[in-house]
Every structure is written in C-alpha cells, then in structure tokens.
Amino acid sequence: MKKTILSGVLAFLTITVIFLTVRYCFGNTAFAQRQIGKSERFSREEIQDAMDMVENTFARKFSGCTLLQLTYDESYSEKYAPEWAENYEAQEALVLLSSFTTGPSSVAGGFNPNDLYTRWQWILTRSDGGAWELRTWGYG
C-alpha cells in the first residue's frame, strides 16, 4: 500500500517538474499566429522560413514567454531592411514584428513580469539567396 502511494506521489511530482520545466524554461510558440501580408519581394516560403527561425529562437531564448503573433508587413520591413542589410554587410534583410506575453517570473531576463510586448522586431539577413540568418531582435 505504501509503495503504491509513494509511486503515485513520485509520478505526480515528476509530471509537475516536467510541466514547470516546459512552462518556464522554454518559450511557448504553440499558439503563435502568423500573418503574412502580400509581398512582391519574397515568396511565402521565404517568409515562412524566416518565421520558423524566429520561432525556434523564441522557444530557446525566451523562457517563460508566450509568442502570440508573428507578422510580415512588407511596407514596414522595407522602411528598415536596407539599413539592416548594410549594417550586416548582407544583400537582403527582412524585418518581422511580433507580440508576446511574459510569465509571472519574467524568466527571460529584462522583461516585466506578466506583461504584453507588441511590435517587437526580429531582423534577419541573407546574401545570394541563401538561408536566413537571425541577427538581432528587440524594439527598434
């Protein structure tokens, strides 16, 4: 009987630790909505590749945060892309915007706990039509 109760308690604790690890040690991208506006510069697949890179980075580096939306707006991107491309000595740059929330402990350092961040920029560059390289992120 004691063995069964102990096994149950251990199982509960294990599940709790796993849940908390996933919740607070990684960024959550499961509910992120992608908005891809019309583009004359990039194909939908090229923009999706850039968004994939952002989501992967968010999951690894934005602990305890939840990505809500990731947006490509060509008119917005084109305002800043030439300068970013030049800064990183690349042929092309792309700017994505995002919104996300932080968790109660603001584990991802520097963020306010339980807050909403909007118009957060993600800067990607590439040359010769190669793979996107995520260069920086933050408010512009």
C-alpha atoms as an extended CHARMM CRD file, in Angstrom:
* protein
*
       140  EXT
         1         1  MET       CA              0.0000000000        0.0000000000        0.0000000000  PROA      1               0.0000000000
         2         2  LYS       CA              2.7780000000        2.4480000000        0.9570000000  PROA      2               0.0000000000
         3         3  LYS       CA              4.6050000000        1.5470000000       -2.2580000000  PROA      3               0.0000000000
         4         4  THR       CA              1.5250000000        2.4340000000       -4.3570000000  PROA      4               0.0000000000
         5         5  ILE       CA              1.0490000000        5.7750000000       -2.6220000000  PROA      5               0.0000000000
         6         6  LEU       CA              4.7540000000        6.5800000000       -2.9640000000  PROA      6               0.0000000000
         7         7  SER       CA              4.6600000000        5.6690000000       -6.6530000000  PROA      7               0.0000000000
         8         8  GLY       CA              1.6590000000        7.9390000000       -7.1600000000  PROA      8               0.0000000000
         9         9  VAL       CA              3.3280000000       10.8510000000       -5.3730000000  PROA      9               0.0000000000
        10        10  LEU       CA              6.5320000000       10.3690000000       -7.3820000000  PROA      10              0.0000000000
        11        11  ALA       CA              4.5690000000       10.2730000000      -10.6300000000  PROA      11              0.0000000000
        12        12  PHE       CA              2.7380000000       13.4710000000       -9.6840000000  PROA      12              0.0000000000
        13        13  LEU       CA              5.9940000000       15.2290000000       -8.7620000000  PROA      13              0.0000000000
        14        14  THR       CA              7.6480000000       14.0950000000      -11.9890000000  PROA      14              0.0000000000
        15        15  ILE       CA              4.7730000000       15.4190000000      -14.0900000000  PROA      15              0.0000000000
        16        16  THR       CA              4.8100000000       18.7010000000      -12.1440000000  PROA      16              0.0000000000
        17        17  VAL       CA              8.5580000000       19.1650000000      -12.6760000000  PROA      17              0.0000000000
        18        18  ILE       CA              8.2250000000       18.4150000000      -16.3940000000  PROA      18              0.0000000000
        19        19  PHE       CA              5.3290000000       20.8730000000      -16.7240000000  PROA      19              0.0000000000
        20        20  LEU       CA              7.2170000000       23.6370000000      -14.8960000000  PROA      20              0.0000000000
        21        21  THR       CA             10.3610000000       22.9870000000      -16.9180000000  PROA      21              0.0000000000
        22        22  VAL       CA              8.4710000000       23.2670000000      -20.1940000000  PROA      22              0.0000000000
        23        23  ARG       CA              6.4440000000       26.2510000000      -18.9680000000  PROA      23              0.0000000000
        24        24  TYR       CA              9.3070000000       28.3250000000      -17.5880000000  PROA      24              0.0000000000
        25        25  CYS       CA             12.4960000000       27.1000000000      -19.2570000000  PROA      25              0.0000000000
        26        26  PHE       CA             11.3150000000       27.4070000000      -22.8360000000  PROA      26              0.0000000000
        27        27  GLY       CA              9.3620000000       29.9540000000      -24.7880000000  PROA      27              0.0000000000
        28        28  ASN       CA              5.9120000000       28.8210000000      -25.9050000000  PROA      28              0.0000000000
        29        29  THR       CA              5.2240000000       29.1130000000      -29.6420000000  PROA      29              0.0000000000
        30        30  ALA       CA              2.3400000000       26.6230000000      -29.8330000000  PROA      30              0.0000000000
        31        31  PHE       CA             -0.3430000000       29.2950000000      -30.2090000000  PROA      31              0.0000000000
        32        32  ALA       CA              1.5630000000       31.7800000000      -32.3710000000  PROA      32              0.0000000000
        33        33  GLN       CA             -0.4660000000       33.1350000000      -35.2660000000  PROA      33              0.0000000000
        34        34  ARG       CA              1.4190000000       34.0060000000      -38.4150000000  PROA      34              0.0000000000
        35        35  GLN       CA              0.3160000000       36.9200000000      -40.5390000000  PROA      35              0.0000000000
        36        36  ILE       CA              1.9990000000       37.1770000000      -43.9060000000  PROA      36              0.0000000000
        37        37  GLY       CA              0.9970000000       40.2000000000      -45.9100000000  PROA      37              0.0000000000
        38        38  LYS       CA              1.3160000000       40.4680000000      -49.6540000000  PROA      38              0.0000000000
        39        39  SER       CA              4.9200000000       40.5490000000      -50.8080000000  PROA      39              0.0000000000
        40        40  GLU       CA              6.4960000000       41.4310000000      -54.1010000000  PROA      40              0.0000000000
        41        41  ARG       CA              9.9730000000       40.9180000000      -52.7230000000  PROA      41              0.0000000000
        42        42  PHE       CA              9.8470000000       37.4800000000      -51.0810000000  PROA      42              0.0000000000
        43        43  SER       CA              7.9040000000       34.2830000000      -51.6700000000  PROA      43              0.0000000000
        44        44  ARG       CA              5.5870000000       32.9760000000      -48.9800000000  PROA      44              0.0000000000
        45        45  GLU       CA              8.0300000000       30.1090000000      -48.4010000000  PROA      45              0.0000000000
        46        46  GLU       CA             10.9490000000       32.5150000000      -47.8690000000  PROA      46              0.0000000000
        47        47  ILE       CA              8.9510000000       34.4380000000      -45.2730000000  PROA      47              0.0000000000
        48        48  GLN       CA              7.8410000000       31.2160000000      -43.5750000000  PROA      48              0.0000000000
        49        49  ASP       CA             11.4860000000       30.0790000000      -43.3920000000  PROA      49              0.0000000000
        50        50  ALA       CA             12.3520000000       33.3450000000      -41.6200000000  PROA      50              0.0000000000
        51        51  MET       CA              9.4000000000       32.8740000000      -39.2550000000  PROA      51              0.0000000000
        52        52  ASP       CA             10.4970000000       29.3040000000      -38.4950000000  PROA      52              0.0000000000
        53        53  MET       CA             13.8960000000       30.6180000000      -37.4520000000  PROA      53              0.0000000000
        54        54  VAL       CA             12.3060000000       33.2370000000      -35.1950000000  PROA      54              0.0000000000
        55        55  GLU       CA             10.0090000000       30.6820000000      -33.5480000000  PROA      55              0.0000000000
        56        56  ASN       CA             12.9150000000       28.3000000000      -32.9140000000  PROA      56              0.0000000000
        57        57  THR       CA             14.9580000000       31.0870000000      -31.3280000000  PROA      57              0.0000000000
        58        58  PHE       CA             11.9900000000       32.2960000000      -29.2830000000  PROA      58              0.0000000000
        59        59  ALA       CA             11.4660000000       28.7890000000      -27.9180000000  PROA      59              0.0000000000
        60        60  ARG       CA             15.1180000000       28.5270000000      -26.8730000000  PROA      60              0.0000000000
        61        61  LYS       CA             15.7880000000       32.0330000000      -25.5640000000  PROA      61              0.0000000000
        62        62  PHE       CA             12.5000000000       33.4990000000      -24.2990000000  PROA      62              0.0000000000
        63        63  SER       CA             11.9460000000       31.3290000000      -21.2390000000  PROA      63              0.0000000000
        64        64  GLY       CA              8.5130000000       31.6860000000      -19.6700000000  PROA      64              0.0000000000
        65        65  CYS       CA              7.1920000000       33.8200000000      -22.5410000000  PROA      65              0.0000000000
        66        66  THR       CA              4.4080000000       33.0180000000      -24.9960000000  PROA      66              0.0000000000
        67        67  LEU       CA              4.6110000000       34.1100000000      -28.6200000000  PROA      67              0.0000000000
        68        68  LEU       CA              1.1900000000       35.3350000000      -29.7380000000  PROA      68              0.0000000000
        69        69  GLN       CA              1.7320000000       36.7150000000      -33.2130000000  PROA      69              0.0000000000
        70        70  LEU       CA              4.4420000000       36.9300000000      -35.8540000000  PROA      70              0.0000000000
        71        71  THR       CA              3.8610000000       39.3350000000      -38.7400000000  PROA      71              0.0000000000
        72        72  TYR       CA              5.4820000000       40.1970000000      -42.0460000000  PROA      72              0.0000000000
        73        73  ASP       CA              4.3510000000       43.6060000000      -43.3010000000  PROA      73              0.0000000000
        74        74  GLU       CA              6.2960000000       44.4410000000      -46.4420000000  PROA      74              0.0000000000
        75        75  SER       CA              5.8610000000       48.2090000000      -46.2260000000  PROA      75              0.0000000000
        76        76  TYR       CA              7.1480000000       48.1860000000      -42.6430000000  PROA      76              0.0000000000
        77        77  SER       CA             10.0210000000       45.8380000000      -43.4320000000  PROA      77              0.0000000000
        78        78  GLU       CA             11.1070000000       47.8640000000      -46.4470000000  PROA      78              0.0000000000
        79        79  LYS       CA             11.4840000000       51.0140000000      -44.3310000000  PROA      79              0.0000000000
        80        80  TYR       CA             14.2600000000       49.4040000000      -42.2730000000  PROA      80              0.0000000000
        81        81  ALA       CA             15.6130000000       46.4990000000      -44.3420000000  PROA      81              0.0000000000
        82        82  PRO       CA             18.1700000000       48.4330000000      -46.4150000000  PROA      82              0.0000000000
        83        83  GLU       CA             19.8640000000       49.8500000000      -43.3230000000  PROA      83              0.0000000000
        84        84  TRP       CA             19.9350000000       46.4470000000      -41.5980000000  PROA      84              0.0000000000
        85        85  ALA       CA             21.3560000000       44.7720000000      -44.7070000000  PROA      85              0.0000000000
        86        86  GLU       CA             24.0880000000       47.3930000000      -44.8520000000  PROA      86              0.0000000000
        87        87  ASN       CA             24.8580000000       47.0670000000      -41.1250000000  PROA      87              0.0000000000
        88        88  TYR       CA             25.3860000000       43.3230000000      -41.5030000000  PROA      88              0.0000000000
        89        89  GLU       CA             27.0220000000       43.5270000000      -44.9530000000  PROA      89              0.0000000000
        90        90  ALA       CA             24.2650000000       41.4060000000      -46.4710000000  PROA      90              0.0000000000
        91        91  GLN       CA             22.3860000000       41.7070000000      -49.7370000000  PROA      91              0.0000000000
        92        92  GLU       CA             18.9250000000       41.4510000000      -48.1920000000  PROA      92              0.0000000000
        93        93  ALA       CA             17.2370000000       41.9790000000      -44.8650000000  PROA      93              0.0000000000
        94        94  LEU       CA             13.7730000000       41.2090000000      -43.6140000000  PROA      94              0.0000000000
        95        95  VAL       CA             12.0590000000       42.6340000000      -40.5390000000  PROA      95              0.0000000000
        96        96  LEU       CA              9.3520000000       40.6720000000      -38.7460000000  PROA      96              0.0000000000
        97        97  LEU       CA              7.1400000000       42.0150000000      -35.9730000000  PROA      97              0.0000000000
        98        98  SER       CA              5.8470000000       40.0050000000      -33.0570000000  PROA      98              0.0000000000
        99        99  SER       CA              3.7770000000       40.2420000000      -29.9320000000  PROA      99              0.0000000000
       100       100  PHE       CA              4.2690000000       38.0720000000      -26.8830000000  PROA      100             0.0000000000
       101       101  THR       CA              3.4710000000       37.8530000000      -23.1990000000  PROA      101             0.0000000000
       102       102  THR       CA              5.8160000000       37.2560000000      -20.3100000000  PROA      102             0.0000000000
       103       103  GLY       CA              5.2210000000       34.9260000000      -17.4080000000  PROA      103             0.0000000000
       104       104  PRO       CA              4.9410000000       35.7530000000      -13.7100000000  PROA      104             0.0000000000
       105       105  SER       CA              8.6550000000       35.3700000000      -13.0330000000  PROA      105             0.0000000000
       106       106  SER       CA              9.8710000000       37.0740000000      -16.2220000000  PROA      106             0.0000000000
       107       107  VAL       CA             12.4960000000       34.3720000000      -16.5680000000  PROA      107             0.0000000000
       108       108  ALA       CA             13.6760000000       35.7440000000      -19.8950000000  PROA      108             0.0000000000
       109       109  GLY       CA             15.6640000000       38.4820000000      -18.1250000000  PROA      109             0.0000000000
       110       110  GLY       CA             14.9480000000       42.1270000000      -18.6620000000  PROA      110             0.0000000000
       111       111  PHE       CA             11.2110000000       41.7850000000      -19.2280000000  PROA      111             0.0000000000
       112       112  ASN       CA              8.4490000000       42.9320000000      -16.9260000000  PROA      112             0.0000000000
       113       113  PRO       CA              6.5140000000       40.0090000000      -15.4350000000  PROA      113             0.0000000000
       114       114  ASN       CA              3.0060000000       39.3430000000      -16.7520000000  PROA      114             0.0000000000
       115       115  ASP       CA              3.3040000000       41.9360000000      -19.4960000000  PROA      115             0.0000000000
       116       116  LEU       CA              2.4410000000       42.2010000000      -23.1740000000  PROA      116             0.0000000000
       117       117  TYR       CA              5.1310000000       43.2340000000      -25.6600000000  PROA      117             0.0000000000
       118       118  THR       CA              3.9970000000       44.3750000000      -29.1040000000  PROA      118             0.0000000000
       119       119  ARG       CA              5.8260000000       45.4030000000      -32.2860000000  PROA      119             0.0000000000
       120       120  TRP       CA              8.9240000000       43.5100000000      -31.1410000000  PROA      120             0.0000000000
       121       121  GLN       CA             11.2620000000       43.3700000000      -34.1440000000  PROA      121             0.0000000000
       122       122  TRP       CA             13.2280000000       40.4120000000      -35.4740000000  PROA      122             0.0000000000
       123       123  ILE       CA             15.9650000000       41.2330000000      -38.0000000000  PROA      123             0.0000000000
       124       124  LEU       CA             17.1050000000       38.6000000000      -40.4780000000  PROA      124             0.0000000000
       125       125  THR       CA             19.6070000000       38.9050000000      -43.3240000000  PROA      125             0.0000000000
       126       126  ARG       CA             20.9300000000       36.7990000000      -46.1650000000  PROA      126             0.0000000000
       127       127  SER       CA             23.0980000000       37.0220000000      -49.2490000000  PROA      127             0.0000000000
       128       128  ASP       CA             22.9860000000       35.2650000000      -52.6150000000  PROA      128             0.0000000000
       129       129  GLY       CA             19.5130000000       33.8640000000      -51.8720000000  PROA      129             0.0000000000
       130       130  GLY       CA             20.9630000000       31.6970000000      -49.0810000000  PROA      130             0.0000000000
       131       131  ALA       CA             19.4420000000       30.7890000000      -45.7510000000  PROA      131             0.0000000000
       132       132  TRP       CA             18.1920000000       33.4950000000      -43.4280000000  PROA      132             0.0000000000
       133       133  GLU       CA             20.4060000000       34.4530000000      -40.5190000000  PROA      133             0.0000000000
       134       134  LEU       CA             18.7360000000       35.8850000000      -37.4410000000  PROA      134             0.0000000000
       135       135  ARG       CA             20.8790000000       38.8680000000      -36.4670000000  PROA      135             0.0000000000
       136       136  THR       CA             19.1020000000       40.6680000000      -33.6220000000  PROA      136             0.0000000000
       137       137  TRP       CA             15.7610000000       41.3990000000      -32.0010000000  PROA      137             0.0000000000
       138       138  GLY       CA             14.1060000000       43.9980000000      -29.8050000000  PROA      138             0.0000000000
       139       139  TYR       CA             12.3870000000       47.3500000000      -30.1000000000  PROA      139             0.0000000000
       140       140  GLY       CA             13.6030000000       49.4690000000      -32.9790000000  PROA      140             0.0000000000
